[in-house]
């Protein structure tokens, strides 16, 4: 594969994946305090998206551990022991954004085709595919958060076309 093609793949992948992360951030930022911890659990849906964003960005999932104060409660299919606040989730989002950009920036033809295998070995995807899967997962949960915002406050963030950009 030519350098030009791998550079275009990296740039395009970051533009779109980064836009998905930006949209998740915008939804978290827009959520008013009074809607953060209701029975609709906005905070938890945002946490879930971030937890799996982080996990799917871990090149060797056997070594995955979320940063403190987060736990592996998602693997146990239960709510965390406490409600995470907006600042904690925004810090986690920044951590994940950097991890994502670093992984994409470092992609080579070889690393893009290496298999990513989850702990139960039910998901065996080339790195490039787990990145696309991950981006879809982030966007799916961001859409849910935007729906909650629309239902609760009749507002939702604008579409982000590329990482760092808003609508034109």
KAWO-V446643 format. One record per residue. RES is the residue in one small letter. OMEGA is omega in whole degrees, -180 to 180 (* if undefined). Layout:
res:omega
RES:OMEGA
RES:OMEGA
This chain:
res:omega
x:-178
x:176
x:180
x:-179
x:-180
x:177
x:178
x:178
x:179
x:-178
x:-179
x:180
x:178
x:180
x:-176
x:178
x:178
x:177
x:177
x:178
x:177
x:-180
x:175
x:178
x:-179
x:178
x:179
x:-179
x:-176
x:-176
x:178
x:-178
x:-177
x:178
x:-176
x:-175
x:175
x:178
x:178
x:172
x:176
x:-177
x:-176
x:178
x:177
x:178
x:-180
x:179
x:-179
x:-180
x:-178
x:170
x:179
x:-178
x:-177
x:175
x:-179
x:-173
x:174
x:-174
x:178
x:-178
x:-175
x:170
x:179
x:178
x:176
x:14
x:-173
x:-180
x:179
x:-178
x:-179
x:178
x:179
x:180
x:177
x:177
x:173
x:-178
x:-180
x:177
x:175
x:-178
x:-175
x:-180
x:178
x:-179
x:177
x:174
x:177
x:179
x:179
x:177
x:-179
x:179
x:180
x:179
x:180
x:-178
x:178
x:180
x:-180
x:179
x:-178
x:-178
x:171
x:177
x:-179
x:-177
x:180
x:-178
x:176
x:-179
x:170
x:-176
x:-180
x:-173
x:-180
x:179
x:176
x:178
x:177
x:-175
x:169
x:-179
x:-179
x:-180
x:179
x:175
x:179
x:176
x:-180
x:179
x:178
x:179
x:178
x:-177
x:177
x:-178
x:175
x:177
x:177
x:179
x:178
x:176
x:177
x:179
x:180
x:-180
x:-173
x:-175
x:-179
x:179
x:175
x:-180
x:176
x:174
x:175
x:-176
x:180
x:179
x:177
x:-179
x:171
x:-177
x:-176
x:*
